Amino acid sequence: RRTVIENIGSETLILRSIYALQLDLPEHDYDLITLNGAQLRERHPISRPLEQGIIINETRKGASSSESNPAIFLKHRGNDECYMTNLIYSGSHREVAEVNQFGKTHILTGINDSTFEAELEPASAFESPEAIMLYSQFGLNDLKNKMHYFVREHIQRGVWKNRLRPVSCNTWEALHFNFYEHGIIKQIKEAAELGFEIFVLDDGW
């Protein structure tokens, strides 16, 4: 799903909020699972029961990073039914899960509007990032397999789409920011002897 806002008027508009996907469910008997963490502890699942009120999963730092992944899961507490939404976007994002006074669940995912503003000239448009939604009645493992299939078939592209990737050696853990010619050349030679096929110069982020 995606949202396109078109300015069909004659004046410039300022767009301050846009979401890609909305999902409404007739009940709230779900646990909300988010993938949070830190460097070297990426995508650590955190589960919270949905109840009346709002839960927000977001980042405002300009990158989804390892701290706040733009994917959320709803796992039914009484059976194996589950949903997943994932915004295909690496910037500041926001996912909102709200249960209203009638026990119904409302889900939004999109660009974080606290750091967003777009100017739309007449006859111009703004398109949100795309979001995907997956469903399974057979549990989170089946949902995971469906997500892997989706990425392989619809996200991956180019000459490596259906081929084994080369084995790569990354400098980060060995050198961090301490780049110097002697150390890099030494690491390249040792990596080649071990059978690595690609050498990546990584200065962190």
C-alpha positions as CSV (number, residue, x, y, z in Angstrom):
1,R,0.0,0.0,0.0
2,R,1.0,3.6,-0.6
3,T,-0.5,7.0,-0.5
4,V,-0.2,9.7,-3.2
5,I,-1.2,13.3,-2.4
6,E,-1.8,15.4,-5.5
7,N,-2.2,19.2,-5.5
8,I,-5.0,19.9,-8.0
9,G,-5.4,23.5,-6.9
10,S,-3.8,26.7,-7.9
11,E,-1.9,27.4,-4.7
12,T,1.2,25.8,-3.0
13,L,0.3,23.4,-0.3
14,I,2.4,22.3,2.7
15,L,2.0,18.6,3.5
16,R,2.9,17.8,7.1
17,S,1.6,14.2,7.5
18,I,1.3,11.2,5.3
19,Y,0.8,7.5,6.1
20,A,1.2,4.6,3.7
21,L,-1.1,1.9,5.2
22,Q,-4.1,1.8,7.5
23,L,-5.5,-1.4,8.9
24,D,-8.6,-1.8,11.1
25,L,-9.5,-4.9,13.0
26,P,-12.8,-5.7,14.8
27,E,-11.0,-6.9,18.0
28,H,-7.9,-6.2,20.1
29,D,-7.0,-9.7,21.5
30,Y,-3.4,-9.4,20.1
31,D,0.1,-8.9,21.3
32,L,2.0,-6.1,19.5
33,I,5.6,-7.2,18.7
34,T,8.2,-4.6,17.7
35,L,11.9,-5.1,16.7
36,N,14.1,-2.8,18.8
37,G,17.7,-3.0,19.9
38,A,21.1,-1.5,19.5
39,Q,24.4,-2.1,17.7
40,L,25.2,-5.8,18.0
41,R,21.7,-6.5,19.4
42,E,19.6,-5.7,16.4
43,R,15.9,-6.6,16.0
44,H,15.3,-7.7,19.6
45,P,11.6,-8.6,19.8
46,I,9.5,-6.7,22.4
47,S,6.0,-7.9,23.0
48,R,3.2,-5.7,24.5
49,P,-0.5,-6.7,24.9
50,L,-2.9,-4.4,23.0
51,E,-5.4,-2.7,25.3
52,Q,-7.3,0.5,25.1
53,G,-5.0,3.4,24.3
54,I,-2.1,4.0,21.9
55,I,1.3,2.3,21.4
56,I,3.8,4.1,19.1
57,N,6.8,2.5,17.5
58,E,9.0,5.2,15.9
59,T,12.3,6.9,15.3
60,R,13.0,10.6,14.7
61,K,16.7,10.3,14.0
62,G,16.5,10.1,10.2
63,A,17.3,6.4,9.9
64,S,15.4,3.3,11.0
65,S,18.7,1.8,12.2
66,S,19.1,-1.1,14.7
67,E,17.1,0.8,17.4
68,S,13.6,0.9,15.8
69,N,12.7,-1.3,12.9
70,P,9.6,-0.1,10.8
71,A,8.0,-3.5,11.1
72,I,5.3,-4.5,13.6
73,F,3.6,-7.8,14.3
74,L,0.2,-8.6,15.7
75,K,0.0,-12.1,17.3
76,H,-3.4,-13.3,18.4
77,R,-3.5,-14.4,22.0
78,G,-6.0,-17.2,21.5
79,N,-4.7,-18.9,18.3
80,D,-1.9,-18.7,15.6
81,E,-3.4,-15.8,13.6
82,C,-1.0,-13.0,13.1
83,Y,-0.4,-9.9,10.9
84,M,2.6,-8.0,10.0
85,T,3.2,-4.5,8.4
86,N,6.5,-3.3,7.2
87,L,7.3,0.2,5.8
88,I,9.9,-0.1,3.0
89,Y,11.7,2.9,4.2
90,S,15.0,3.7,6.0
91,G,14.2,7.2,7.3
92,S,12.2,8.5,10.3
93,H,9.1,6.3,10.6
94,R,6.1,5.9,12.8
95,E,3.8,2.9,13.5
96,V,0.7,3.5,15.6
97,A,-1.5,0.9,17.2
98,E,-4.6,2.2,18.8
99,V,-7.4,0.3,20.5
100,N,-10.6,2.5,20.9
101,Q,-13.4,2.4,23.5
102,F,-15.2,-0.3,21.5
103,G,-12.3,-2.7,21.6
104,K,-11.4,-2.2,17.9
105,T,-7.8,-1.9,16.7
106,H,-6.5,0.8,14.3
107,I,-3.1,0.5,12.8
108,L,-1.1,3.2,10.8
109,T,2.4,3.1,9.4
110,G,4.2,5.8,7.5
111,I,6.7,8.7,7.6
112,N,7.2,10.2,11.1
113,D,5.2,13.5,10.9
114,S,7.2,15.1,13.7
115,T,10.1,15.6,11.4
116,F,8.3,15.8,8.0
117,E,7.2,18.6,5.7
118,A,6.8,18.7,2.0
119,E,6.0,21.6,-0.3
120,L,3.5,20.8,-3.1
121,E,3.4,23.2,-6.0
122,P,0.3,23.2,-8.2
123,A,0.0,20.1,-10.4
124,S,2.7,18.3,-8.3
125,A,2.3,15.2,-6.1
126,F,4.0,13.5,-3.1
127,E,4.1,9.7,-2.9
128,S,4.6,7.9,0.4
129,P,7.0,5.0,0.8
130,E,5.4,1.6,0.2
131,A,4.2,-0.6,3.1
132,I,3.5,-4.3,2.9
133,M,1.1,-6.2,5.0
134,L,1.2,-10.0,5.5
135,Y,-1.2,-12.4,7.2
136,S,-1.0,-15.9,8.5
137,Q,-3.2,-18.2,10.4
138,F,-0.3,-20.6,11.1
139,G,1.9,-18.4,13.4
140,L,4.9,-16.2,13.3
141,N,7.2,-18.7,11.6
142,D,4.9,-19.0,8.6
143,L,4.7,-15.2,8.5
144,K,8.5,-15.0,8.5
145,N,8.7,-17.4,5.6
146,K,6.2,-15.3,3.6
147,M,8.2,-12.2,4.3
148,H,11.4,-13.9,3.1
149,Y,9.6,-15.0,-0.1
150,F,8.3,-11.4,-0.6
151,V,11.8,-9.9,-0.3
152,R,13.4,-12.5,-2.6
153,E,10.7,-12.0,-5.3
154,H,9.9,-8.3,-5.0
155,I,12.7,-6.4,-3.2
156,Q,15.9,-8.1,-4.4
157,R,16.8,-7.3,-8.0
158,G,19.7,-7.2,-10.3
159,V,22.2,-9.8,-11.3
160,W,22.4,-11.3,-7.8
161,K,18.7,-11.8,-7.3
162,N,18.7,-15.6,-7.7
163,R,22.4,-16.3,-7.2
164,L,24.6,-17.1,-4.1
165,R,26.3,-14.0,-2.9
166,P,30.1,-13.8,-2.7
167,V,31.6,-14.4,0.7
168,S,32.7,-11.0,2.0
169,C,35.2,-9.8,4.6
170,N,34.3,-6.6,6.4
171,T,36.9,-4.4,8.1
172,W,34.7,-3.0,10.8
173,E,35.2,-5.4,13.8
174,A,39.0,-5.6,13.1
175,L,39.8,-2.0,12.4
176,H,36.8,0.2,13.4
177,F,37.9,3.8,12.4
178,N,41.6,3.0,12.6
179,F,42.2,2.8,8.9
180,Y,45.8,2.5,7.8
181,E,47.4,1.0,4.7
182,H,49.5,-1.7,6.4
183,G,46.6,-3.0,8.4
184,I,44.2,-3.1,5.4
185,I,46.7,-4.9,3.2
186,K,47.4,-7.5,5.9
187,Q,43.7,-8.1,6.4
188,I,43.1,-8.5,2.6
189,K,45.9,-11.1,2.3
190,E,44.6,-13.1,5.3
191,A,41.0,-12.9,4.0
192,A,42.1,-14.2,0.6
193,E,43.9,-17.1,2.2
194,L,40.7,-18.0,4.0
195,G,38.7,-18.0,0.8
196,F,36.9,-14.6,1.1
197,E,35.8,-13.3,-2.3
198,I,35.0,-9.6,-1.6
199,F,36.7,-7.2,0.8
200,V,34.6,-4.3,2.2
201,L,36.1,-1.1,3.7
202,D,33.6,-0.2,6.4
203,D,34.2,2.9,8.5
204,G,31.2,2.2,10.8
205,W,28.3,4.4,9.8
